[in-house]
Amino acid sequence: MWLDNMITGMMRGTGQLDAATGTLTDEGDFSCPITGESHRWYRAAWTVVDQNHTTYESYARTSEGREFKSMEIHYTRTQ
């Protein structure tokens, strides 16, 4: 599940963890308030880089079906 202040619903997906790379990948859909689609596709990857850093990447598709990276966040532990 993913919730934030940019969408009015929940993103819901399924996936699995690759323990060798430390990456959790999932894909699913969400209700998009911008396009009005009730089942807009997404794919995401959450990677544990090391004990103090993680990266989150999210992908979407254009209306023609071409996949593109829609978001990348780098998290760093401060304490």
mmCIF file of the N, C-alpha and C atoms, coordinates in Angstrom:
data_MODEL
# 
_entry.id   MODEL 
# 
loop_
_atom_site.group_PDB 
_atom_site.id 
_atom_site.type_symbol 
_atom_site.label_atom_id 
_atom_site.label_alt_id 
_atom_site.label_comp_id 
_atom_site.label_asym_id 
_atom_site.label_entity_id 
_atom_site.label_seq_id 
_atom_site.pdbx_PDB_ins_code 
_atom_site.Cartn_x 
_atom_site.Cartn_y 
_atom_site.Cartn_z 
_atom_site.occupancy 
_atom_site.B_iso_or_equiv 
_atom_site.pdbx_formal_charge 
_atom_site.auth_seq_id 
_atom_site.auth_comp_id 
_atom_site.auth_asym_id 
_atom_site.auth_atom_id 
_atom_site.pdbx_PDB_model_num 
ATOM 1   N N  . MET A 1 1  ? 0.841  -1.178  0.000   1.00 0.00 ? 1  MET A N  1 
ATOM 2   C CA . MET A 1 1  ? 0.000  0.000   0.000   1.00 0.00 ? 1  MET A CA 1 
ATOM 3   C C  . MET A 1 1  ? 0.883  1.237   0.000   1.00 0.00 ? 1  MET A C  1 
ATOM 4   N N  . TRP A 1 2  ? 0.440  2.237   -0.741  1.00 0.00 ? 2  TRP A N  1 
ATOM 5   C CA . TRP A 1 2  ? 1.144  3.519   -0.758  1.00 0.00 ? 2  TRP A CA 1 
ATOM 6   C C  . TRP A 1 2  ? 0.098  4.605   -0.658  1.00 0.00 ? 2  TRP A C  1 
ATOM 7   N N  . LEU A 1 3  ? 0.320  5.553   0.238   1.00 0.00 ? 3  LEU A N  1 
ATOM 8   C CA . LEU A 1 3  ? -0.556 6.705   0.399   1.00 0.00 ? 3  LEU A CA 1 
ATOM 9   C C  . LEU A 1 3  ? 0.310  7.953   0.431   1.00 0.00 ? 3  LEU A C  1 
ATOM 10  N N  . ASP A 1 4  ? -0.142 9.010   -0.205  1.00 0.00 ? 4  ASP A N  1 
ATOM 11  C CA . ASP A 1 4  ? 0.527  10.302  -0.060  1.00 0.00 ? 4  ASP A CA 1 
ATOM 12  C C  . ASP A 1 4  ? -0.468 11.411  -0.360  1.00 0.00 ? 4  ASP A C  1 
ATOM 13  N N  . ASN A 1 5  ? -0.020 12.649  -0.313  1.00 0.00 ? 5  ASN A N  1 
ATOM 14  C CA . ASN A 1 5  ? -0.935 13.776  -0.493  1.00 0.00 ? 5  ASN A CA 1 
ATOM 15  C C  . ASN A 1 5  ? -1.136 14.181  -1.953  1.00 0.00 ? 5  ASN A C  1 
ATOM 16  N N  . MET A 1 6  ? -0.603 13.410  -2.896  1.00 0.00 ? 6  MET A N  1 
ATOM 17  C CA . MET A 1 6  ? -0.773 13.727  -4.314  1.00 0.00 ? 6  MET A CA 1 
ATOM 18  C C  . MET A 1 6  ? -1.891 12.913  -4.982  1.00 0.00 ? 6  MET A C  1 
ATOM 19  N N  . ILE A 1 7  ? -2.400 11.890  -4.300  1.00 0.00 ? 7  ILE A N  1 
ATOM 20  C CA . ILE A 1 7  ? -3.488 11.083  -4.859  1.00 0.00 ? 7  ILE A CA 1 
ATOM 21  C C  . ILE A 1 7  ? -4.608 11.006  -3.829  1.00 0.00 ? 7  ILE A C  1 
ATOM 22  N N  . THR A 1 8  ? -5.804 10.729  -4.306  1.00 0.00 ? 8  THR A N  1 
ATOM 23  C CA . THR A 1 8  ? -6.951 10.676  -3.394  1.00 0.00 ? 8  THR A CA 1 
ATOM 24  C C  . THR A 1 8  ? -7.292 9.260   -2.954  1.00 0.00 ? 8  THR A C  1 
ATOM 25  N N  . GLY A 1 9  ? -6.547 8.289   -3.428  1.00 0.00 ? 9  GLY A N  1 
ATOM 26  C CA . GLY A 1 9  ? -6.804 6.907   -3.058  1.00 0.00 ? 9  GLY A CA 1 
ATOM 27  C C  . GLY A 1 9  ? -5.525 6.200   -2.676  1.00 0.00 ? 9  GLY A C  1 
ATOM 28  N N  . MET A 1 10 ? -5.597 4.885   -2.561  1.00 0.00 ? 10 MET A N  1 
ATOM 29  C CA . MET A 1 10 ? -4.443 4.080   -2.204  1.00 0.00 ? 10 MET A CA 1 
ATOM 30  C C  . MET A 1 10 ? -3.895 3.378   -3.433  1.00 0.00 ? 10 MET A C  1 
ATOM 31  N N  . MET A 1 11 ? -2.580 3.278   -3.507  1.00 0.00 ? 11 MET A N  1 
ATOM 32  C CA . MET A 1 11 ? -1.941 2.450   -4.519  1.00 0.00 ? 11 MET A CA 1 
ATOM 33  C C  . MET A 1 11 ? -1.812 1.061   -3.903  1.00 0.00 ? 11 MET A C  1 
ATOM 34  N N  . ARG A 1 12 ? -2.274 0.058   -4.633  1.00 0.00 ? 12 ARG A N  1 
ATOM 35  C CA . ARG A 1 12 ? -2.249 -1.295  -4.103  1.00 0.00 ? 12 ARG A CA 1 
ATOM 36  C C  . ARG A 1 12 ? -1.533 -2.199  -5.088  1.00 0.00 ? 12 ARG A C  1 
ATOM 37  N N  . GLY A 1 13 ? -0.527 -2.923  -4.601  1.00 0.00 ? 13 GLY A N  1 
ATOM 38  C CA . GLY A 1 13 ? 0.223  -3.803  -5.484  1.00 0.00 ? 13 GLY A CA 1 
ATOM 39  C C  . GLY A 1 13 ? 0.716  -5.035  -4.757  1.00 0.00 ? 13 GLY A C  1 
ATOM 40  N N  . THR A 1 14 ? 1.289  -5.936  -5.526  1.00 0.00 ? 14 THR A N  1 
ATOM 41  C CA . THR A 1 14 ? 1.895  -7.139  -4.979  1.00 0.00 ? 14 THR A CA 1 
ATOM 42  C C  . THR A 1 14 ? 3.279  -7.300  -5.592  1.00 0.00 ? 14 THR A C  1 
ATOM 43  N N  . GLY A 1 15 ? 4.138  -7.984  -4.880  1.00 0.00 ? 15 GLY A N  1 
ATOM 44  C CA . GLY A 1 15 ? 5.484  -8.192  -5.378  1.00 0.00 ? 15 GLY A CA 1 
ATOM 45  C C  . GLY A 1 15 ? 6.254  -9.109  -4.472  1.00 0.00 ? 15 GLY A C  1 
ATOM 46  N N  . GLN A 1 16 ? 7.583  -9.042  -4.605  1.00 0.00 ? 16 GLN A N  1 
ATOM 47  C CA . GLN A 1 16 ? 8.408  -9.884  -3.760  1.00 0.00 ? 16 GLN A CA 1 
ATOM 48  C C  . GLN A 1 16 ? 9.774  -9.272  -3.542  1.00 0.00 ? 16 GLN A C  1 
ATOM 49  N N  . LEU A 1 17 ? 10.443 -9.770  -2.511  1.00 0.00 ? 17 LEU A N  1 
ATOM 50  C CA . LEU A 1 17 ? 11.760 -9.298  -2.129  1.00 0.00 ? 17 LEU A CA 1 
ATOM 51  C C  . LEU A 1 17 ? 12.825 -10.192 -2.740  1.00 0.00 ? 17 LEU A C  1 
ATOM 52  N N  . ASP A 1 18 ? 13.813 -9.570  -3.372  1.00 0.00 ? 18 ASP A N  1 
ATOM 53  C CA . ASP A 1 18 ? 15.002 -10.276 -3.827  1.00 0.00 ? 18 ASP A CA 1 
ATOM 54  C C  . ASP A 1 18 ? 16.054 -10.052 -2.747  1.00 0.00 ? 18 ASP A C  1 
ATOM 55  N N  . ALA A 1 19 ? 16.246 -11.036 -1.883  1.00 0.00 ? 19 ALA A N  1 
ATOM 56  C CA . ALA A 1 19 ? 17.155 -10.888 -0.750  1.00 0.00 ? 19 ALA A CA 1 
ATOM 57  C C  . ALA A 1 19 ? 18.595 -10.674 -1.200  1.00 0.00 ? 19 ALA A C  1 
ATOM 58  N N  . ALA A 1 20 ? 18.982 -11.195 -2.345  1.00 0.00 ? 20 ALA A N  1 
ATOM 59  C CA . ALA A 1 20 ? 20.355 -11.052 -2.826  1.00 0.00 ? 20 ALA A CA 1 
ATOM 60  C C  . ALA A 1 20 ? 20.688 -9.602  -3.163  1.00 0.00 ? 20 ALA A C  1 
ATOM 61  N N  . THR A 1 21 ? 19.719 -8.862  -3.716  1.00 0.00 ? 21 THR A N  1 
ATOM 62  C CA . THR A 1 21 ? 19.963 -7.463  -4.091  1.00 0.00 ? 21 THR A CA 1 
ATOM 63  C C  . THR A 1 21 ? 19.374 -6.481  -3.086  1.00 0.00 ? 21 THR A C  1 
ATOM 64  N N  . GLY A 1 22 ? 18.563 -6.964  -2.145  1.00 0.00 ? 22 GLY A N  1 
ATOM 65  C CA . GLY A 1 22 ? 17.908 -6.086  -1.178  1.00 0.00 ? 22 GLY A CA 1 
ATOM 66  C C  . GLY A 1 22 ? 16.837 -5.225  -1.801  1.00 0.00 ? 22 GLY A C  1 
ATOM 67  N N  . THR A 1 23 ? 16.206 -5.725  -2.866  1.00 0.00 ? 23 THR A N  1 
ATOM 68  C CA . THR A 1 23 ? 15.198 -4.940  -3.589  1.00 0.00 ? 23 THR A CA 1 
ATOM 69  C C  . THR A 1 23 ? 13.814 -5.579  -3.483  1.00 0.00 ? 23 THR A C  1 
ATOM 70  N N  . LEU A 1 24 ? 12.863 -4.772  -3.044  1.00 0.00 ? 24 LEU A N  1 
ATOM 71  C CA . LEU A 1 24 ? 11.458 -5.172  -3.013  1.00 0.00 ? 24 LEU A CA 1 
ATOM 72  C C  . LEU A 1 24 ? 10.792 -4.564  -4.240  1.00 0.00 ? 24 LEU A C  1 
ATOM 73  N N  . THR A 1 25 ? 10.267 -5.386  -5.143  1.00 0.00 ? 25 THR A N  1 
ATOM 74  C CA . THR A 1 25 ? 9.584  -4.883  -6.330  1.00 0.00 ? 25 THR A CA 1 
ATOM 75  C C  . THR A 1 25 ? 8.107  -5.221  -6.235  1.00 0.00 ? 25 THR A C  1 
ATOM 76  N N  . ASP A 1 26 ? 7.277  -4.323  -6.718  1.00 0.00 ? 26 ASP A N  1 
ATOM 77  C CA . ASP A 1 26 ? 5.844  -4.591  -6.753  1.00 0.00 ? 26 ASP A CA 1 
ATOM 78  C C  . ASP A 1 26 ? 5.226  -3.853  -7.938  1.00 0.00 ? 26 ASP A C  1 
ATOM 79  N N  . GLU A 1 27 ? 4.049  -4.310  -8.319  1.00 0.00 ? 27 GLU A N  1 
ATOM 80  C CA . GLU A 1 27 ? 3.259  -3.600  -9.321  1.00 0.00 ? 27 GLU A CA 1 
ATOM 81  C C  . GLU A 1 27 ? 1.791  -3.770  -8.996  1.00 0.00 ? 27 GLU A C  1 
ATOM 82  N N  . GLY A 1 28 ? 1.022  -2.804  -9.447  1.00 0.00 ? 28 GLY A N  1 
ATOM 83  C CA . GLY A 1 28 ? -0.399 -2.824  -9.151  1.00 0.00 ? 28 GLY A CA 1 
ATOM 84  C C  . GLY A 1 28 ? -1.091 -1.666  -9.822  1.00 0.00 ? 28 GLY A C  1 
ATOM 85  N N  . ASP A 1 29 ? -2.123 -1.149  -9.169  1.00 0.00 ? 29 ASP A N  1 
ATOM 86  C CA . ASP A 1 29 ? -2.868 -0.049  -9.769  1.00 0.00 ? 29 ASP A CA 1 
ATOM 87  C C  . ASP A 1 29 ? -3.382 0.906   -8.699  1.00 0.00 ? 29 ASP A C  1 
ATOM 88  N N  . PHE A 1 30 ? -3.911 2.027   -9.178  1.00 0.00 ? 30 PHE A N  1 
ATOM 89  C CA . PHE A 1 30 ? -4.469 3.037   -8.290  1.00 0.00 ? 30 PHE A CA 1 
ATOM 90  C C  . PHE A 1 30 ? -5.481 3.860   -9.067  1.00 0.00 ? 30 PHE A C  1 
ATOM 91  N N  . SER A 1 31 ? -6.318 4.565   -8.346  1.00 0.00 ? 31 SER A N  1 
ATOM 92  C CA . SER A 1 31 ? -7.303 5.455   -8.947  1.00 0.00 ? 31 SER A CA 1 
ATOM 93  C C  . SER A 1 31 ? -6.635 6.810   -9.159  1.00 0.00 ? 31 SER A C  1 
ATOM 94  N N  . CYS A 1 32 ? -6.550 7.276   -10.404 1.00 0.00 ? 32 CYS A N  1 
ATOM 95  C CA . CYS A 1 32 ? -5.836 8.512   -10.730 1.00 0.00 ? 32 CYS A CA 1 
ATOM 96  C C  . CYS A 1 32 ? -6.805 9.696   -10.825 1.00 0.00 ? 32 CYS A C  1 
ATOM 97  N N  . PRO A 1 33 ? -6.693 10.682  -9.941  1.00 0.00 ? 33 PRO A N  1 
ATOM 98  C CA . PRO A 1 33 ? -7.605 11.825  -9.981  1.00 0.00 ? 33 PRO A CA 1 
ATOM 99  C C  . PRO A 1 33 ? -7.348 12.762  -11.167 1.00 0.00 ? 33 PRO A C  1 
ATOM 100 N N  . ILE A 1 34 ? -6.159 12.696  -11.760 1.00 0.00 ? 34 ILE A N  1 
ATOM 101 C CA . ILE A 1 34 ? -5.829 13.570  -12.887 1.00 0.00 ? 34 ILE A CA 1 
ATOM 102 C C  . ILE A 1 34 ? -6.458 13.063  -14.178 1.00 0.00 ? 34 ILE A C  1 
ATOM 103 N N  . THR A 1 35 ? -6.310 11.747  -14.451 1.00 0.00 ? 35 THR A N  1 
ATOM 104 C CA . THR A 1 35 ? -6.832 11.182  -15.702 1.00 0.00 ? 35 THR A CA 1 
ATOM 105 C C  . THR A 1 35 ? -8.242 10.628  -15.562 1.00 0.00 ? 35 THR A C  1 
ATOM 106 N N  . GLY A 1 36 ? -8.671 10.383  -14.319 1.00 0.00 ? 36 GLY A N  1 
ATOM 107 C CA . GLY A 1 36 ? -9.984 9.786   -14.105 1.00 0.00 ? 36 GLY A CA 1 
ATOM 108 C C  . GLY A 1 36 ? -9.982 8.269   -14.228 1.00 0.00 ? 36 GLY A C  1 
ATOM 109 N N  . GLU A 1 37 ? -8.816 7.668   -14.490 1.00 0.00 ? 37 GLU A N  1 
ATOM 110 C CA . GLU A 1 37 ? -8.739 6.209   -14.595 1.00 0.00 ? 37 GLU A CA 1 
ATOM 111 C C  . GLU A 1 37 ? -8.916 5.580   -13.212 1.00 0.00 ? 37 GLU A C  1 
ATOM 112 N N  . SER A 1 38 ? -9.716 4.531   -13.153 1.00 0.00 ? 38 SER A N  1 
ATOM 113 C CA . SER A 1 38 ? -9.923 3.868   -11.866 1.00 0.00 ? 38 SER A CA 1 
ATOM 114 C C  . SER A 1 38 ? -8.886 2.777   -11.613 1.00 0.00 ? 38 SER A C  1 
ATOM 115 N N  . HIS A 1 39 ? -8.158 2.361   -12.643 1.00 0.00 ? 39 HIS A N  1 
ATOM 116 C CA . HIS A 1 39 ? -7.136 1.321   -12.492 1.00 0.00 ? 39 HIS A CA 1 
ATOM 117 C C  . HIS A 1 39 ? -5.898 1.691   -13.309 1.00 0.00 ? 39 HIS A C  1 
ATOM 118 N N  . ARG A 1 40 ? -5.169 2.690   -12.859 1.00 0.00 ? 40 ARG A N  1 
ATOM 119 C CA . ARG A 1 40 ? -3.940 3.105   -13.553 1.00 0.00 ? 40 ARG A CA 1 
ATOM 120 C C  . ARG A 1 40 ? -2.772 2.263   -13.032 1.00 0.00 ? 40 ARG A C  1 
ATOM 121 N N  . TRP A 1 41 ? -1.983 1.695   -13.943 1.00 0.00 ? 41 TRP A N  1 
ATOM 122 C CA . TRP A 1 41 ? -0.891 0.776   -13.626 1.00 0.00 ? 41 TRP A CA 1 
ATOM 123 C C  . TRP A 1 41 ? 0.323  1.513   -13.065 1.00 0.00 ? 41 TRP A C  1 
ATOM 124 N N  . TYR A 1 42 ? 1.056  0.861   -12.167 1.00 0.00 ? 42 TYR A N  1 
ATOM 125 C CA . TYR A 1 42 ? 2.358  1.348   -11.708 1.00 0.00 ? 42 TYR A CA 1 
ATOM 126 C C  . TYR A 1 42 ? 3.260  0.152   -11.403 1.00 0.00 ? 42 TYR A C  1 
ATOM 127 N N  . ARG A 1 43 ? 4.554  0.416   -11.361 1.00 0.00 ? 43 ARG A N  1 
ATOM 128 C CA . ARG A 1 43 ? 5.556  -0.548  -10.909 1.00 0.00 ? 43 ARG A CA 1 
ATOM 129 C C  . ARG A 1 43 ? 6.511  0.214   -10.006 1.00 0.00 ? 43 ARG A C  1 
ATOM 130 N N  . ALA A 1 44 ? 7.006  -0.432  -8.955  1.00 0.00 ? 44 ALA A N  1 
ATOM 131 C CA . ALA A 1 44 ? 7.901  0.253   -8.024  1.00 0.00 ? 44 ALA A CA 1 
ATOM 132 C C  . ALA A 1 44 ? 9.009  -0.686  -7.564  1.00 0.00 ? 44 ALA A C  1 
ATOM 133 N N  . ALA A 1 45 ? 10.136 -0.076  -7.176  1.00 0.00 ? 45 ALA A N  1 
ATOM 134 C CA . ALA A 1 45 ? 11.267 -0.831  -6.632  1.00 0.00 ? 45 ALA A CA 1 
ATOM 135 C C  . ALA A 1 45 ? 11.827 -0.071  -5.436  1.00 0.00 ? 45 ALA A C  1 
ATOM 136 N N  . TRP A 1 46 ? 11.929 -0.755  -4.311  1.00 0.00 ? 46 TRP A N  1 
ATOM 137 C CA . TRP A 1 46 ? 12.483 -0.189  -3.085  1.00 0.00 ? 46 TRP A CA 1 
ATOM 138 C C  . TRP A 1 46 ? 13.760 -0.965  -2.788  1.00 0.00 ? 46 TRP A C  1 
ATOM 139 N N  . THR A 1 47 ? 14.916 -0.276  -2.816  1.00 0.00 ? 47 THR A N  1 
ATOM 140 C CA . THR A 1 47 ? 16.203 -0.944  -2.662  1.00 0.00 ? 47 THR A CA 1 
ATOM 141 C C  . THR A 1 47 ? 16.919 -0.473  -1.402  1.00 0.00 ? 47 THR A C  1 
ATOM 142 N N  . VAL A 1 48 ? 17.355 -1.430  -0.589  1.00 0.00 ? 48 VAL A N  1 
ATOM 143 C CA . VAL A 1 48 ? 18.183 -1.131  0.574   1.00 0.00 ? 48 VAL A CA 1 
ATOM 144 C C  . VAL A 1 48 ? 19.624 -1.098  0.067   1.00 0.00 ? 48 VAL A C  1 
ATOM 145 N N  . VAL A 1 49 ? 20.200 0.097   0.024   1.00 0.00 ? 49 VAL A N  1 
ATOM 146 C CA . VAL A 1 49 ? 21.560 0.264   -0.481  1.00 0.00 ? 49 VAL A CA 1 
ATOM 147 C C  . VAL A 1 49 ? 22.563 -0.178  0.579   1.00 0.00 ? 49 VAL A C  1 
ATOM 148 N N  . ASP A 1 50 ? 22.388 0.322   1.783   1.00 0.00 ? 50 ASP A N  1 
ATOM 149 C CA . ASP A 1 50 ? 23.196 -0.077  2.931   1.00 0.00 ? 50 ASP A CA 1 
ATOM 150 C C  . ASP A 1 50 ? 22.404 0.256   4.191   1.00 0.00 ? 50 ASP A C  1 
ATOM 151 N N  . GLN A 1 51 ? 23.032 0.157   5.341   1.00 0.00 ? 51 GLN A N  1 
ATOM 152 C CA . GLN A 1 51 ? 22.320 0.355   6.611   1.00 0.00 ? 51 GLN A CA 1 
ATOM 153 C C  . GLN A 1 51 ? 21.746 1.766   6.757   1.00 0.00 ? 51 GLN A C  1 
ATOM 154 N N  . ASN A 1 52 ? 22.266 2.735   6.012   1.00 0.00 ? 52 ASN A N  1 
ATOM 155 C CA . ASN A 1 52 ? 21.835 4.126   6.153   1.00 0.00 ? 52 ASN A CA 1 
ATOM 156 C C  . ASN A 1 52 ? 21.178 4.723   4.918   1.00 0.00 ? 52 ASN A C  1 
ATOM 157 N N  . HIS A 1 53 ? 21.039 3.958   3.852   1.00 0.00 ? 53 HIS A N  1 
ATOM 158 C CA . HIS A 1 53 ? 20.503 4.503   2.596   1.00 0.00 ? 53 HIS A CA 1 
ATOM 159 C C  . HIS A 1 53 ? 19.538 3.528   1.930   1.00 0.00 ? 53 HIS A C  1 
ATOM 160 N N  . THR A 1 54 ? 18.421 4.057   1.443   1.00 0.00 ? 54 THR A N  1 
ATOM 161 C CA . THR A 1 54 ? 17.484 3.299   0.622   1.00 0.00 ? 54 THR A CA 1 
ATOM 162 C C  . THR A 1 54 ? 17.053 4.178   -0.550  1.00 0.00 ? 54 THR A C  1 
ATOM 163 N N  . THR A 1 55 ? 16.590 3.530   -1.601  1.00 0.00 ? 55 THR A N  1 
ATOM 164 C CA . THR A 1 55 ? 16.119 4.233   -2.792  1.00 0.00 ? 55 THR A CA 1 
ATOM 165 C C  . THR A 1 55 ? 14.749 3.681   -3.181  1.00 0.00 ? 55 THR A C  1 
ATOM 166 N N  . TYR A 1 56 ? 13.839 4.572   -3.538  1.00 0.00 ? 56 TYR A N  1 
ATOM 167 C CA . TYR A 1 56 ? 12.509 4.186   -4.024  1.00 0.00 ? 56 TYR A CA 1 
ATOM 168 C C  . TYR A 1 56 ? 12.342 4.726   -5.440  1.00 0.00 ? 56 TYR A C  1 
ATOM 169 N N  . GLU A 1 57 ? 11.968 3.850   -6.368  1.00 0.00 ? 57 GLU A N  1 
ATOM 170 C CA . GLU A 1 57 ? 11.709 4.253   -7.756  1.00 0.00 ? 57 GLU A CA 1 
ATOM 171 C C  . GLU A 1 57 ? 10.308 3.798   -8.145  1.00 0.00 ? 57 GLU A C  1 
ATOM 172 N N  . SER A 1 58 ? 9.575  4.671   -8.823  1.00 0.00 ? 58 SER A N  1 
ATOM 173 C CA . SER A 1 58 ? 8.229  4.351   -9.268  1.00 0.00 ? 58 SER A CA 1 
ATOM 174 C C  . SER A 1 58 ? 8.128  4.583   -10.774 1.00 0.00 ? 58 SER A C  1 
ATOM 175 N N  . TYR A 1 59 ? 7.405  3.704   -11.456 1.00 0.00 ? 59 TYR A N  1 
ATOM 176 C CA . TYR A 1 59 ? 7.264  3.757   -12.912 1.00 0.00 ? 59 TYR A CA 1 
ATOM 177 C C  . TYR A 1 59 ? 5.788  3.774   -13.292 1.00 0.00 ? 59 TYR A C  1 
ATOM 178 N N  . ALA A 1 60 ? 5.476  4.450   -14.375 1.00 0.00 ? 60 ALA A N  1 
ATOM 179 C CA . ALA A 1 60 ? 4.108  4.512   -14.911 1.00 0.00 ? 60 ALA A CA 1 
ATOM 180 C C  . ALA A 1 60 ? 4.188  4.278   -16.418 1.00 0.00 ? 60 ALA A C  1 
ATOM 181 N N  . ARG A 1 61 ? 3.060  4.337   -17.082 1.00 0.00 ? 61 ARG A N  1 
ATOM 182 C CA . ARG A 1 61 ? 3.004  4.164   -18.538 1.00 0.00 ? 61 ARG A CA 1 
ATOM 183 C C  . ARG A 1 61 ? 2.274  5.334   -19.175 1.00 0.00 ? 61 ARG A C  1 
ATOM 184 N N  . THR A 1 62 ? 2.737  5.713   -20.359 1.00 0.00 ? 62 THR A N  1 
ATOM 185 C CA . THR A 1 62 ? 2.035  6.731   -21.140 1.00 0.00 ? 62 THR A CA 1 
ATOM 186 C C  . THR A 1 62 ? 0.755  6.121   -21.693 1.00 0.00 ? 62 THR A C  1 
ATOM 187 N N  . SER A 1 63 ? -0.088 6.946   -22.292 1.00 0.00 ? 63 SER A N  1 
ATOM 188 C CA . SER A 1 63 ? -1.327 6.427   -22.901 1.00 0.00 ? 63 SER A CA 1 
ATOM 189 C C  . SER A 1 63 ? -1.015 5.473   -24.055 1.00 0.00 ? 63 SER A C  1 
ATOM 190 N N  . GLU A 1 64 ? 0.200  5.552   -24.609 1.00 0.00 ? 64 GLU A N  1 
ATOM 191 C CA . GLU A 1 64 ? 0.620  4.634   -25.681 1.00 0.00 ? 64 GLU A CA 1 
ATOM 192 C C  . GLU A 1 64 ? 1.229  3.346   -25.127 1.00 0.00 ? 64 GLU A C  1 
ATOM 193 N N  . GLY A 1 65 ? 1.368  3.262   -23.790 1.00 0.00 ? 65 GLY A N  1 
ATOM 194 C CA . GLY A 1 65 ? 1.889  2.049   -23.167 1.00 0.00 ? 65 GLY A CA 1 
ATOM 195 C C  . GLY A 1 65 ? 3.388  2.065   -22.909 1.00 0.00 ? 65 GLY A C  1 
ATOM 196 N N  . ARG A 1 66 ? 4.076  3.185   -23.170 1.00 0.00 ? 66 ARG A N  1 
ATOM 197 C CA . ARG A 1 66 ? 5.523  3.269   -22.944 1.00 0.00 ? 66 ARG A CA 1 
ATOM 198 C C  . ARG A 1 66 ? 5.784  3.525   -21.464 1.00 0.00 ? 66 ARG A C  1 
ATOM 199 N N  . GLU A 1 67 ? 6.635  2.691   -20.858 1.00 0.00 ? 67 GLU A N  1 
ATOM 200 C CA . GLU A 1 67 ? 6.957  2.837   -19.444 1.00 0.00 ? 67 GLU A CA 1 
ATOM 201 C C  . GLU A 1 67 ? 7.986  3.953   -19.245 1.00 0.00 ? 67 GLU A C  1 
ATOM 202 N N  . PHE A 1 68 ? 7.810  4.726   -18.159 1.00 0.00 ? 68 PHE A N  1 
ATOM 203 C CA . PHE A 1 68 ? 8.769  5.773   -17.815 1.00 0.00 ? 68 PHE A CA 1 
ATOM 204 C C  . PHE A 1 68 ? 8.892  5.873   -16.294 1.00 0.00 ? 68 PHE A C  1 
ATOM 205 N N  . LYS A 1 69 ? 10.053 6.359   -15.829 1.00 0.00 ? 69 LYS A N  1 
ATOM 206 C CA . LYS A 1 69 ? 10.257 6.550   -14.398 1.00 0.00 ? 69 LYS A CA 1 
ATOM 207 C C  . LYS A 1 69 ? 9.524  7.816   -13.998 1.00 0.00 ? 69 LYS A C  1 
ATOM 208 N N  . SER A 1 70 ? 8.611  7.697   -13.031 1.00 0.00 ? 70 SER A N  1 
ATOM 209 C CA . SER A 1 70 ? 7.824  8.847   -12.599 1.00 0.00 ? 70 SER A CA 1 
ATOM 210 C C  . SER A 1 70 ? 8.328  9.452   -11.293 1.00 0.00 ? 70 SER A C  1 
ATOM 211 N N  . MET A 1 71 ? 9.156  8.706   -10.561 1.00 0.00 ? 71 MET A N  1 
ATOM 212 C CA . MET A 1 71 ? 9.635  9.228   -9.291  1.00 0.00 ? 71 MET A CA 1 
ATOM 213 C C  . MET A 1 71 ? 10.875 8.448   -8.860  1.00 0.00 ? 71 MET A C  1 
ATOM 214 N N  . GLU A 1 72 ? 11.794 9.157   -8.213  1.00 0.00 ? 72 GLU A N  1 
ATOM 215 C CA . GLU A 1 72 ? 12.953 8.528   -7.580  1.00 0.00 ? 72 GLU A CA 1 
ATOM 216 C C  . GLU A 1 72 ? 13.244 9.291   -6.296  1.00 0.00 ? 72 GLU A C  1 
ATOM 217 N N  . ILE A 1 73 ? 13.314 8.565   -5.188  1.00 0.00 ? 73 ILE A N  1 
ATOM 218 C CA . ILE A 1 73 ? 13.574 9.178   -3.882  1.00 0.00 ? 73 ILE A CA 1 
ATOM 219 C C  . ILE A 1 73 ? 14.766 8.471   -3.254  1.00 0.00 ? 73 ILE A C  1 
ATOM 220 N N  . HIS A 1 74 ? 15.704 9.244   -2.730  1.00 0.00 ? 74 HIS A N  1 
ATOM 221 C CA . HIS A 1 74 ? 16.855 8.706   -2.010  1.00 0.00 ? 74 HIS A CA 1 
ATOM 222 C C  . HIS A 1 74 ? 16.692 9.064   -0.534  1.00 0.00 ? 74 HIS A C  1 
ATOM 223 N N  . TYR A 1 75 ? 16.657 8.048   0.305   1.00 0.00 ? 75 TYR A N  1 
ATOM 224 C CA . TYR A 1 75 ? 16.514 8.242   1.748   1.00 0.00 ? 75 TYR A CA 1 
ATOM 225 C C  . TYR A 1 75 ? 17.864 8.035   2.425   1.00 0.00 ? 75 TYR A C  1 
ATOM 226 N N  . THR A 1 76 ? 18.183 8.907   3.387   1.00 0.00 ? 76 THR A N  1 
ATOM 227 C CA . THR A 1 76 ? 19.422 8.803   4.149   1.00 0.00 ? 76 THR A CA 1 
ATOM 228 C C  . THR A 1 76 ? 19.109 8.945   5.632   1.00 0.00 ? 76 THR A C  1 
ATOM 229 N N  . ARG A 1 77 ? 19.577 8.000   6.421   1.00 0.00 ? 77 ARG A N  1 
ATOM 230 C CA . ARG A 1 77 ? 19.418 8.069   7.872   1.00 0.00 ? 77 ARG A CA 1 
ATOM 231 C C  . ARG A 1 77 ? 20.303 9.207   8.391   1.00 0.00 ? 77 ARG A C  1 
ATOM 232 N N  . THR A 1 78 ? 19.765 10.045  9.255   1.00 0.00 ? 78 THR A N  1 
ATOM 233 C CA . THR A 1 78 ? 20.531 11.179  9.744   1.00 0.00 ? 78 THR A CA 1 
ATOM 234 C C  . THR A 1 78 ? 21.126 10.946  11.116  1.00 0.00 ? 78 THR A C  1 
ATOM 235 N N  . GLN A 1 79 ? 20.657 9.983   11.855  1.00 0.00 ? 79 GLN A N  1 
ATOM 236 C CA . GLN A 1 79 ? 21.219 9.728   13.188  1.00 0.00 ? 79 GLN A CA 1 
ATOM 237 C C  . GLN A 1 79 ? 21.491 8.276   13.382  1.00 0.00 ? 79 GLN A C  1 
# 
